[in-house]
Amino acid sequence: MKKPISFYFGLWAAKFFNLGLKICGKNIPYMVGNTAAKFCKGFVKYMDTPGTIISVTGTNGKTTVASMLTDIFRHNGYKTINNTGYNTFPGIIGTLIKSTTWTGKTKYDVAILEIDEMTSDKTYSYITPDYLICCNLFRDSAKRNAHSEFIADIMRGAIPKETKLILNGDDIISSGLRTNQEAYYFGIDKTAQDVSTPPNIARDIVYCPKCGGNLKYDFFRYHHIGRCECEACDYTSPKVDYDVISFDEEKMVMKTPTGNEEYKLLHSAIFNVYNMASAITLLHQFGMDYNQIKSSMEAIKLDTTRYDKKVVAGIEYENLLAKGMNAVACSRVFDSLSKDVVPMSVVVLIDDLHDNLYSSEFINWIYDMDCEFLGADHIKQIIFCGKRCYDYKLRCLLAGVPEDRIYTSFVEQEGANYLKLDGIEKVVLLHEVYLYDQSIELEKKIIDKIQKEAGK
């Protein structure tokens, strides 16, 4: 396609702007993308793009899966670019600009693009991914996203027919994104912990998405995750092509079309097993063989901003990230902690007040969280930090968590002052992405307290 002169003006302005940001030590792709768009309408359609474009979307897990895939492709020698969380259209444009030369030619083999599910219709109007992973679709920020089925409708109308889909076969909503595309499904087979009736508060879909009839579950895992069939019509969960048939703390076994494959687990929480399963499915469809994928999985680890683990003065310390303003993400972490039966203290730094003037969110999501998991006997102490700390405490009281285990700290960094380490073998800090800087400060105070008290 012939490029108009306005494209070059936009490209050069954006590159000079990005150079200025780098000099200032900043990385803000969406500002770079907005700069280019001011000069050239439809700028992105004139760009050269990497030979393979992989889209990663869904409510939870986008950044984890995209980072994992980026590491694996690089480990296998592919020049790969990733937009690292800047997943709306301007951020994607800015990332692609950084991947090109000053004449607009691409420098990369593969682009792994996180794409915001709410605004995906705009992105797919200009970019056609070769592959699209949808990790899941759950209720998210109600103020912005409304209902997850509303988001699914947007995506169904936007995904190009040429794109090969990698979908969660255990998710009733996201598994239904296929219209006429080629699709492959990943999932996790029934485990001993699964049930036949829903155990949680929040469920995004209750009745058959095809006819509205009652759903009968082969197994139910959490929220609307499981495998089911309709009692009134022929609807059933899709056949899973890449199925995790077992996993423990160290490894998982996946049944694939070519046989069973064993992989080292990066993290044993079930949401990260799903993340790994989605990545492995994509890599198989891309054409990598088992040995390539296995060696790469053994060579990489989860980004330490998402998960970190260490031993401090004989006490295990774990740092976890969950998406804020999202009941499902927090509930999954609470569930994971309830199964890790060692005496622990949990510090929670999740807030929806990102500035001093406005709340970004209705607080209904707090009361959708499954705080009942925090009532497990081995969770000796829960410290809620931030301006919503009293809402979290109230939610825990409603869930039956004993009040003498709950502590609140209106000032984030002071949460460490409430830690009680007698008899504690593990301390967990759960934080959200928008409070990453505060989490670093809080982590320093927590580790300092452990060293001073437990290290005596």
C-alpha positions as CSV (number, residue, x, y, z in Angstrom):
1,M,0.0,0.0,0.0
2,K,1.4,3.4,-1.0
3,K,2.0,5.5,2.1
4,P,0.9,9.2,2.1
5,I,3.3,11.9,3.2
6,S,1.2,12.4,6.3
7,F,2.2,8.9,7.4
8,Y,5.9,9.8,7.5
9,F,5.2,13.1,9.3
10,G,3.3,11.1,11.9
11,L,6.0,8.4,12.1
12,W,8.8,10.8,12.5
13,A,6.9,13.0,15.0
14,A,6.1,9.9,17.1
15,K,9.7,8.6,17.0
16,F,11.1,12.0,18.0
17,F,8.6,12.1,20.8
18,N,9.5,8.6,21.9
19,L,13.2,9.6,21.9
20,G,12.4,12.4,24.2
21,L,10.6,10.1,26.5
22,K,13.5,7.7,26.6
23,I,15.9,10.5,27.5
24,C,13.6,11.3,30.4
25,G,13.6,7.6,31.4
26,K,9.9,7.1,30.5
27,N,8.1,4.4,28.5
28,I,4.6,5.6,27.5
29,P,3.6,3.9,24.2
30,Y,0.0,5.3,24.2
31,M,1.4,8.9,24.0
32,V,3.6,7.9,21.1
33,G,0.6,6.4,19.3
34,N,-1.5,9.4,19.9
35,T,1.2,11.6,18.5
36,A,1.3,9.6,15.2
37,A,-2.5,9.7,15.0
38,K,-2.6,13.5,15.1
39,F,-0.7,13.7,11.8
40,C,-2.2,10.8,9.9
41,K,-5.8,9.4,10.0
42,G,-5.7,5.6,9.9
43,F,-1.9,5.7,10.5
44,V,-1.7,2.0,11.6
45,K,-3.1,0.6,8.3
46,Y,0.0,2.0,6.5
47,M,2.5,0.4,8.9
48,D,4.6,-2.6,8.1
49,T,4.0,-5.1,10.9
50,P,5.9,-8.2,12.0
51,G,5.3,-11.4,10.1
52,T,3.2,-13.0,12.9
53,I,0.8,-11.1,15.1
54,I,-0.5,-12.8,18.2
55,S,-3.3,-11.2,20.2
56,V,-3.8,-12.0,23.9
57,T,-7.0,-10.8,25.4
58,G,-9.5,-11.6,28.2
59,T,-10.3,-10.3,31.6
60,N,-7.5,-11.9,33.7
61,G,-4.1,-13.2,32.7
62,K,-3.3,-11.1,29.6
63,T,-0.1,-9.6,30.8
64,T,1.1,-12.9,32.3
65,V,0.4,-14.9,29.2
66,A,1.8,-12.3,26.8
67,S,5.0,-12.0,28.9
68,M,5.4,-15.8,29.0
69,L,5.0,-16.0,25.2
70,T,7.4,-13.2,24.6
71,D,10.1,-14.9,26.7
72,I,9.5,-18.2,24.9
73,F,9.6,-16.8,21.4
74,R,12.8,-14.9,22.2
75,H,14.3,-18.1,23.8
76,N,13.7,-19.7,20.4
77,G,15.4,-17.0,18.5
78,Y,12.5,-14.9,17.2
79,K,12.8,-11.1,17.3
80,T,9.7,-10.3,19.3
81,I,8.0,-7.2,20.6
82,N,5.3,-6.9,23.3
83,N,3.2,-3.9,24.4
84,T,3.6,-4.8,28.1
85,G,0.2,-3.8,29.4
86,Y,-0.5,-0.8,27.1
87,N,-3.4,-2.7,25.6
88,T,-5.7,0.0,24.2
89,F,-5.4,1.2,20.6
90,P,-3.0,4.1,21.1
91,G,-0.6,1.9,23.2
92,I,-0.7,-0.8,20.5
93,I,0.1,1.8,17.8
94,G,3.0,3.2,19.9
95,T,4.4,-0.3,20.4
96,L,4.3,-1.0,16.6
97,I,6.0,2.4,15.9
98,K,8.8,1.4,18.2
99,S,9.2,-1.9,16.3
100,T,9.8,-0.1,13.0
101,T,12.7,1.8,11.4
102,W,12.5,5.5,10.5
103,T,11.2,4.6,7.1
104,G,8.4,2.5,8.6
105,K,9.9,-1.0,8.0
106,T,9.4,-3.6,10.7
107,K,12.4,-4.9,12.7
108,Y,10.7,-7.8,14.3
109,D,9.5,-11.3,13.4
110,V,6.6,-11.6,16.0
111,A,4.4,-9.1,17.7
112,I,2.6,-10.3,20.9
113,L,-0.1,-7.7,21.6
114,E,-2.2,-7.6,24.7
115,I,-5.5,-6.2,23.4
116,D,-8.2,-4.7,25.7
117,E,-11.4,-6.7,25.3
118,M,-13.7,-3.7,25.7
119,T,-12.0,-1.7,22.8
120,S,-11.1,-4.6,20.7
121,D,-13.5,-3.6,17.9
122,K,-11.4,-0.5,17.2
123,T,-8.1,-2.5,17.2
124,Y,-9.3,-5.3,15.0
125,S,-10.6,-2.8,12.4
126,Y,-7.0,-2.1,11.6
127,I,-5.0,-5.1,12.8
128,T,-5.7,-8.7,11.9
129,P,-4.0,-11.1,14.3
130,D,-2.8,-14.5,13.0
131,Y,-3.7,-15.9,16.4
132,L,-5.9,-14.8,19.2
133,I,-5.8,-16.2,22.7
134,C,-8.8,-15.4,25.0
135,C,-7.8,-16.4,28.5
136,N,-11.3,-15.9,30.0
137,L,-14.1,-13.5,30.2
138,F,-15.3,-12.5,33.7
139,R,-17.1,-9.6,35.3
140,D,-14.7,-6.7,35.5
141,S,-15.0,-3.0,36.2
142,A,-18.8,-2.6,36.1
143,K,-18.6,1.1,35.5
144,R,-16.6,0.5,32.3
145,N,-17.3,-3.0,31.1
146,A,-20.9,-3.6,32.1
147,H,-21.4,-7.4,31.8
148,S,-19.0,-10.0,30.4
149,E,-21.6,-11.2,27.9
150,F,-21.8,-7.6,26.6
151,I,-18.0,-7.7,26.1
152,A,-18.3,-11.1,24.3
153,D,-20.8,-9.6,21.9
154,I,-18.4,-6.8,21.1
155,M,-15.6,-9.3,20.5
156,R,-17.6,-11.7,18.4
157,G,-18.5,-8.8,16.0
158,A,-14.9,-7.7,15.8
159,I,-12.6,-10.7,15.5
160,P,-11.5,-11.2,11.9
161,K,-12.5,-14.4,10.2
162,E,-8.9,-15.1,9.2
163,T,-7.7,-15.2,12.8
164,K,-7.1,-18.6,14.4
165,L,-8.6,-18.7,17.9
166,I,-7.2,-20.2,21.1
167,L,-10.1,-20.3,23.6
168,N,-10.7,-21.5,27.1
169,G,-12.9,-24.6,26.7
170,D,-13.8,-24.4,30.4
171,D,-15.2,-20.9,30.2
172,I,-18.8,-20.9,29.0
173,I,-18.6,-17.3,27.8
174,S,-15.2,-17.0,26.1
175,S,-15.5,-20.5,24.5
176,G,-18.5,-19.1,22.6
177,L,-16.5,-16.4,20.8
178,R,-16.0,-18.5,17.6
179,T,-18.2,-17.5,14.7
180,N,-16.6,-19.0,11.6
181,Q,-12.9,-19.0,12.6
182,E,-10.7,-22.0,13.1
183,A,-10.5,-22.6,16.8
184,Y,-8.7,-24.8,19.3
185,Y,-9.6,-25.2,23.0
186,F,-7.5,-25.6,26.1
187,G,-8.7,-26.6,29.6
188,I,-8.0,-28.5,32.8
189,D,-9.7,-31.8,33.3
190,K,-11.8,-32.6,36.4
191,T,-9.8,-32.5,39.7
192,A,-10.5,-33.8,43.2
193,Q,-11.3,-30.3,44.3
194,D,-14.0,-29.7,41.7
195,V,-17.7,-29.9,42.6
196,S,-21.1,-30.3,40.9
197,T,-22.8,-27.2,42.3
198,P,-21.5,-23.6,42.3
199,P,-19.6,-22.7,45.5
200,N,-19.1,-19.0,45.0
201,I,-21.1,-15.8,45.0
202,A,-20.3,-14.3,41.7
203,R,-21.5,-16.1,38.5
204,D,-21.5,-14.3,35.2
205,I,-23.7,-16.9,33.4
206,V,-26.3,-19.1,35.0
207,Y,-28.5,-20.4,32.2
208,C,-27.7,-22.0,28.8
209,P,-26.3,-19.3,26.4
210,K,-28.1,-20.9,23.5
211,C,-31.7,-21.5,24.8
212,G,-31.8,-20.2,28.3
213,G,-32.4,-23.7,29.8
214,N,-30.8,-25.1,32.9
215,L,-27.2,-26.2,32.8
216,K,-26.0,-29.5,34.2
217,Y,-22.3,-29.5,35.2
218,D,-20.0,-32.5,34.7
219,F,-17.8,-30.4,37.1
220,F,-17.9,-26.9,38.5
221,R,-14.6,-25.1,39.4
222,Y,-15.3,-21.5,40.2
223,H,-17.5,-18.6,39.0
224,H,-18.7,-20.0,35.6
225,I,-15.6,-22.1,34.9
226,G,-16.3,-25.8,34.4
227,R,-17.8,-28.2,31.8
228,C,-21.5,-28.5,31.3
229,E,-24.4,-29.3,29.0
230,C,-27.9,-27.9,28.7
231,E,-30.8,-30.0,29.9
232,A,-33.1,-28.4,27.3
233,C,-31.1,-28.3,24.0
234,D,-27.9,-29.6,22.4
235,Y,-25.6,-27.1,23.9
236,T,-22.5,-28.5,25.5
237,S,-19.0,-27.3,26.5
238,P,-16.6,-27.7,23.5
239,K,-14.3,-30.6,23.1
240,V,-11.0,-29.6,24.7
241,D,-8.0,-30.1,22.3
242,Y,-5.3,-29.4,24.9
243,D,-6.3,-30.7,28.2
244,V,-4.3,-30.6,31.5
245,I,-5.1,-34.0,32.9
246,S,-3.0,-33.7,36.1
247,F,-0.8,-31.2,38.0
248,D,0.9,-30.8,41.4
249,E,3.2,-28.2,42.9
250,E,6.0,-28.9,40.4
251,K,4.7,-30.1,37.1
252,M,1.6,-30.6,34.9
253,V,0.7,-33.2,32.3
254,M,-1.2,-32.1,29.2
255,K,-3.1,-34.3,26.8
256,T,-2.5,-33.0,23.3
257,P,-3.5,-34.3,19.8
258,T,-0.1,-35.9,19.6
259,G,0.1,-37.4,23.0
260,N,0.7,-36.6,26.7
261,E,3.3,-33.9,27.5
262,E,4.8,-33.1,30.9
263,Y,5.9,-29.5,31.8
264,K,7.5,-27.8,34.7
265,L,4.9,-25.5,36.4
266,L,5.8,-21.9,36.8
267,H,3.2,-21.5,39.6
268,S,0.7,-24.1,40.9
269,A,-2.3,-21.8,41.4
270,I,-5.0,-23.0,39.0
271,F,-5.3,-19.6,37.3
272,N,-1.6,-19.9,36.3
273,V,-2.1,-23.5,35.2
274,Y,-4.8,-22.0,32.8
275,N,-2.3,-19.3,31.7
276,M,0.3,-22.0,30.9
277,A,-2.2,-24.1,29.1
278,S,-3.2,-21.2,26.8
279,A,0.4,-20.4,26.0
280,I,1.3,-24.1,25.2
281,T,-1.8,-24.4,22.9
282,L,-0.7,-21.3,21.0
283,L,2.9,-22.5,20.7
284,H,1.7,-25.9,19.3
285,Q,-0.5,-24.2,16.8
286,F,2.3,-21.9,15.8
287,G,4.4,-24.9,15.0
288,M,6.8,-25.4,17.9
289,D,7.4,-29.0,19.0
290,Y,7.2,-30.4,22.5
291,N,11.0,-30.3,23.1
292,Q,11.2,-26.6,22.1
293,I,8.3,-25.7,24.4
294,K,9.5,-27.8,27.3
295,S,13.0,-26.4,27.3
296,S,11.7,-22.8,27.1
297,M,9.3,-23.4,30.0
298,E,12.2,-24.6,32.0
299,A,14.3,-21.6,31.1
300,I,11.8,-18.9,32.0
301,K,10.0,-17.8,35.1
302,L,7.0,-15.5,35.9
303,D,7.7,-11.8,35.8
304,T,8.6,-10.8,39.4
305,T,6.2,-7.9,39.2
306,R,3.4,-10.6,39.0
307,Y,4.9,-13.2,41.3
308,D,7.9,-13.4,43.5
309,K,8.9,-15.8,46.2
310,K,11.8,-15.8,48.7
311,V,12.8,-16.9,52.2
312,V,13.5,-14.2,54.7
313,A,14.9,-15.1,58.1
314,G,13.4,-18.5,57.9
315,I,9.9,-17.2,56.8
316,E,8.6,-17.7,53.3
317,Y,7.6,-14.4,51.7
318,E,5.4,-14.4,48.6
319,N,4.4,-11.3,46.5
320,L,1.4,-11.8,44.3
321,L,-0.4,-9.5,41.8
322,A,-4.1,-9.6,41.1
323,K,-6.2,-7.3,38.9
324,G,-7.8,-4.6,41.0
325,M,-11.5,-3.8,40.8
326,N,-12.0,-7.4,39.8
327,A,-13.8,-9.8,42.2
328,V,-12.8,-12.9,40.2
329,A,-9.0,-12.2,40.3
330,C,-8.9,-11.6,44.0
331,S,-11.2,-14.5,44.8
332,R,-8.8,-16.9,42.9
333,V,-5.9,-15.7,45.0
334,F,-7.9,-16.1,48.2
335,D,-8.9,-19.6,47.1
336,S,-5.2,-20.5,46.4
337,L,-4.1,-19.2,49.8
338,S,-6.9,-21.3,51.5
339,K,-5.4,-24.4,50.0
340,D,-1.8,-23.6,51.1
341,V,-2.1,-24.9,54.6
342,V,0.8,-23.3,56.5
343,P,0.3,-20.7,59.2
344,M,0.4,-17.4,57.3
345,S,-0.3,-13.7,57.5
346,V,-1.8,-12.0,54.4
347,V,-1.3,-8.3,53.6
348,V,-3.7,-7.0,51.0
349,L,-3.0,-3.8,49.0
350,I,-5.9,-3.5,46.6
351,D,-7.6,-0.2,46.2
352,D,-9.9,1.5,43.7
353,L,-9.1,5.1,44.7
354,H,-6.2,5.9,42.5
355,D,-6.1,9.6,43.3
356,N,-7.4,11.9,46.0
357,L,-10.4,13.3,44.2
358,Y,-12.4,10.5,42.6
359,S,-13.2,6.9,43.0
360,S,-12.7,5.0,39.7
361,E,-15.2,2.4,40.6
362,F,-18.5,1.4,42.2
363,I,-17.6,-0.7,45.3
364,N,-20.0,-3.6,44.4
365,W,-17.0,-5.7,43.3
366,I,-15.7,-5.8,46.8
367,Y,-18.9,-7.6,48.0
368,D,-18.6,-10.0,45.0
369,M,-15.3,-11.3,46.3
370,D,-15.2,-14.7,47.9
371,C,-13.7,-13.6,51.2
372,E,-15.0,-16.8,52.8
373,F,-11.7,-18.4,51.7
374,L,-9.8,-16.1,54.0
375,G,-11.6,-17.7,57.0
376,A,-9.3,-20.8,56.7
377,D,-7.8,-21.7,60.1
378,H,-4.2,-21.5,58.9
379,I,-4.7,-17.8,57.8
380,K,-3.9,-16.3,61.2
381,Q,-4.0,-12.6,60.2
382,I,-5.3,-10.4,57.3
383,I,-4.1,-6.8,57.0
384,F,-6.1,-4.6,54.6
385,C,-4.3,-1.4,53.5
386,G,-5.6,1.7,51.8
387,K,-8.6,3.9,51.7
388,R,-11.1,1.1,51.2
389,C,-9.7,-1.0,54.1
390,Y,-12.9,-0.8,56.1
391,D,-15.0,-2.0,53.1
392,Y,-12.7,-5.1,52.9
393,K,-13.0,-5.6,56.6
394,L,-16.8,-5.5,56.5
395,R,-16.8,-7.9,53.5
396,C,-14.7,-10.4,55.6
397,L,-17.0,-10.0,58.6
398,L,-20.0,-10.8,56.4
399,A,-18.1,-13.8,55.2
400,G,-17.6,-15.1,58.8
401,V,-13.9,-14.3,59.1
402,P,-13.2,-13.8,62.9
403,E,-12.8,-10.1,63.6
404,D,-9.7,-10.6,65.8
405,R,-7.8,-11.8,62.7
406,I,-8.6,-8.7,60.6
407,Y,-6.5,-5.5,60.7
408,T,-6.8,-2.3,58.8
409,S,-4.3,0.4,57.8
410,F,-5.7,3.5,56.1
411,V,-2.1,4.5,55.1
412,E,-0.7,1.8,52.8
413,Q,2.9,1.6,54.0
414,E,1.9,1.4,57.7
415,G,0.3,-2.0,57.1
416,A,3.6,-3.7,58.0
417,N,3.4,-2.3,61.5
418,Y,0.5,-4.7,62.3
419,L,2.3,-7.9,61.3
420,K,2.4,-10.5,64.1
421,L,5.0,-13.2,63.3
422,D,4.7,-15.6,66.2
423,G,4.0,-19.0,64.8
424,I,3.9,-17.7,61.3
425,E,5.7,-19.6,58.5
426,K,4.6,-17.5,55.5
427,V,3.8,-13.9,54.7
428,V,1.9,-13.0,51.5
429,L,1.6,-9.5,50.0
430,L,-1.3,-9.3,47.5
431,H,-1.3,-6.1,45.4
432,E,-2.7,-4.6,42.3
433,V,-1.0,-3.2,39.2
434,Y,-1.9,0.4,39.9
435,L,-0.4,0.3,43.3
436,Y,2.9,-1.3,42.2
437,D,5.1,1.5,43.5
438,Q,3.3,1.5,46.9
439,S,3.7,-2.3,47.0
440,I,7.5,-2.0,46.6
441,E,7.6,0.4,49.6
442,L,5.4,-1.9,51.6
443,E,7.4,-4.9,50.7
444,K,10.6,-3.3,52.0
445,K,8.8,-2.6,55.3
446,I,7.5,-6.1,55.6
447,I,10.9,-7.7,54.9
448,D,12.5,-5.3,57.3
449,K,10.0,-6.3,60.0
450,I,10.6,-10.0,59.3
451,Q,14.4,-9.6,59.5
452,K,14.2,-7.7,62.8
453,E,11.7,-9.9,64.6
454,A,11.9,-13.4,63.1
455,G,15.6,-13.1,62.6
456,K,16.3,-12.5,66.3
